[in-house]
Amino acid sequence: MKNGHERGIIITEHIALSGTAKLALAHEKELRSYYPAELVDTAISLSDQADTGKARLIAGKYPDTYIFTLGEKGFLAELWDMAESLSGGLDIDIKAIPLKQESVEVCEFLDEDPYRIDSTGSLLIITENTLELKKLLEDEGIKASVAGRLTDSKARILWNDGRARYLDKNRERD
């Protein structure tokens, strides 16, 4: 694989789908007392969108592409693990991370962090063919967001409106 600056990070679909569905189901009564039924119903059904098979097949056709399945540990922990396994740093734009509004609402109501709940249903894809693969995924009806890049440094940075926050292994594993 080439230098880190040439390896983009694609996130498929949305993070926190399964976690949102689990939380919404577990707290359905409280959520319905505050939110419209449509929002709660949608939140409960988000795990139905948790299929990564097609995206995995498409991305797997590209050489020098790494595919990481997001899961129960949550986005930030999985992001840390991915960087560790590739011995690289990260530059991630937090605003480019795809997150459904239902996830934001449910997590805010329950004082949960959507970046730390189950993200089954999404992939992290590291590739040199970032824009080409993104377009191919989207042409197949798969949401694909370029969230940043893998770097050659050890710094793991999340950018938010020009401000840097560094990922910390212990913090991301809580």
C-alpha positions in Angstrom: 0.0 0.0 0.0 1.2 3.5 -0.8 1.9 6.3 1.7 -0.9 7.1 4.2 -1.8 10.4 2.5 -3.1 8.4 -0.4 -5.3 6.0 1.6 -8.8 7.3 2.1 -11.3 6.2 4.8 -14.8 5.4 3.6 -17.6 4.7 6.0 -20.6 2.8 4.5 -24.2 3.4 5.5 -24.5 5.1 8.9 -22.8 4.4 12.3 -24.9 3.5 15.4 -27.7 1.8 13.5 -27.9 -1.4 15.7 -27.1 0.5 18.9 -29.9 3.0 18.2 -32.4 0.2 17.5 -31.4 -1.7 20.7 -31.7 1.5 22.8 -35.0 2.5 21.2 -36.5 -0.9 21.8 -35.3 -1.0 25.4 -36.6 2.5 26.2 -39.6 2.5 23.8 -42.1 3.8 26.3 -40.0 6.7 27.5 -39.1 7.7 23.9 -42.7 7.6 22.8 -43.6 9.9 25.7 -41.3 12.5 24.2 -40.9 11.9 20.4 -43.4 11.3 17.6 -44.2 7.7 17.0 -42.7 7.8 13.5 -39.3 8.7 14.9 -39.4 5.9 17.5 -40.6 3.4 15.0 -37.8 4.3 12.6 -35.2 4.1 15.3 -36.4 0.6 16.3 -36.2 -0.5 12.7 -32.7 0.8 12.0 -31.1 -2.6 12.6 -33.0 -3.8 9.5 -30.5 -1.7 7.5 -27.5 -3.5 9.1 -26.3 -5.5 6.1 -22.8 -5.0 4.9 -22.5 -8.0 2.5 -22.9 -6.2 -0.8 -20.5 -3.4 0.2 -18.0 -5.9 1.3 -18.1 -7.7 -2.0 -17.7 -4.5 -4.0 -14.8 -3.2 -1.9 -13.1 -6.6 -1.9 -12.6 -6.3 -5.6 -10.0 -3.5 -5.1 -6.4 -4.5 -4.4 -4.7 -3.0 -1.4 -8.1 -2.3 0.2 -8.7 -3.1 3.9 -12.3 -3.7 5.1 -13.2 -3.4 8.8 -16.6 -4.4 10.1 -17.9 -2.0 12.7 -19.6 -3.7 15.7 -20.7 -3.6 19.3 -17.6 -1.8 20.5 -18.8 1.4 18.8 -17.3 3.6 16.1 -14.5 5.2 18.1 -13.2 2.0 19.5 -13.4 0.3 16.1 -11.6 3.3 14.5 -8.9 3.0 17.1 -8.5 -0.8 16.5 -8.4 -0.2 12.7 -5.6 2.3 13.1 -3.7 0.0 15.5 -3.9 -3.0 13.1 -2.6 -0.9 10.2 0.0 0.9 12.4 -1.2 4.3 11.2 -2.6 7.6 12.2 -5.9 9.2 11.3 -7.3 12.4 10.1 -11.1 12.2 10.4 -13.7 14.9 9.9 -16.3 14.2 12.5 -18.9 16.0 10.4 -18.3 13.5 7.6 -19.2 10.5 9.7 -22.7 9.4 8.6 -25.2 9.4 11.5 -29.0 9.3 11.2 -31.0 11.9 13.0 -32.9 9.2 14.9 -29.6 8.1 16.4 -28.8 11.6 17.5 -32.2 12.0 19.1 -32.3 8.7 20.9 -28.8 9.0 22.2 -29.3 12.6 23.3 -32.5 11.6 25.2 -30.8 8.6 26.9 -27.5 10.4 27.5 -25.6 8.0 25.3 -22.8 8.8 22.8 -23.7 7.6 19.2 -20.0 7.2 18.5 -19.7 4.7 21.3 -22.7 2.5 20.7 -23.1 -0.6 18.5 -22.4 0.3 14.9 -23.1 -3.1 13.4 -24.2 -2.4 9.8 -21.4 -0.2 8.7 -17.9 -0.8 7.3 -14.7 1.2 7.5 -12.9 0.8 4.2 -9.3 1.9 3.7 -8.3 2.3 0.0 -6.1 4.1 -2.5 -9.1 4.3 -4.8 -11.3 6.4 -2.5 -13.4 8.4 -4.9 -13.7 5.6 -7.5 -14.9 3.1 -4.8 -17.2 5.7 -3.2 -18.9 6.2 -6.6 -19.2 2.5 -7.3 -20.8 1.9 -3.9 -23.2 4.8 -4.4 -24.1 3.5 -7.9 -25.1 0.2 -6.2 -27.4 2.1 -3.7 -24.9 1.9 -0.8 -24.3 5.1 1.2 -20.6 5.8 1.2 -19.0 8.8 3.0 -15.3 9.8 2.8 -14.5 10.6 6.4 -10.8 11.2 6.2 -7.5 9.4 5.6 -5.1 7.1 7.1 -1.7 8.8 7.7 1.8 7.7 8.3 2.0 9.5 11.6 0.9 8.0 14.9 -1.5 10.9 15.7 -5.2 9.9 15.6 -7.1 13.1 15.1 -10.8 13.8 14.9 -11.4 17.3 13.4 -14.5 19.3 14.3 -14.9 22.8 12.9 -11.1 23.2 12.7 -10.5 21.9 16.2 -8.5 18.8 16.8 -9.4 16.1 19.3 -7.0 13.2 19.7 -8.3 9.7 20.1 -7.1 8.0 23.3 -7.1 4.2 23.6 -8.3 4.1 27.2 -11.0 6.7 26.5 -12.3 5.0 23.4 -12.5 1.6 25.2 -14.8 2.8 28.1 
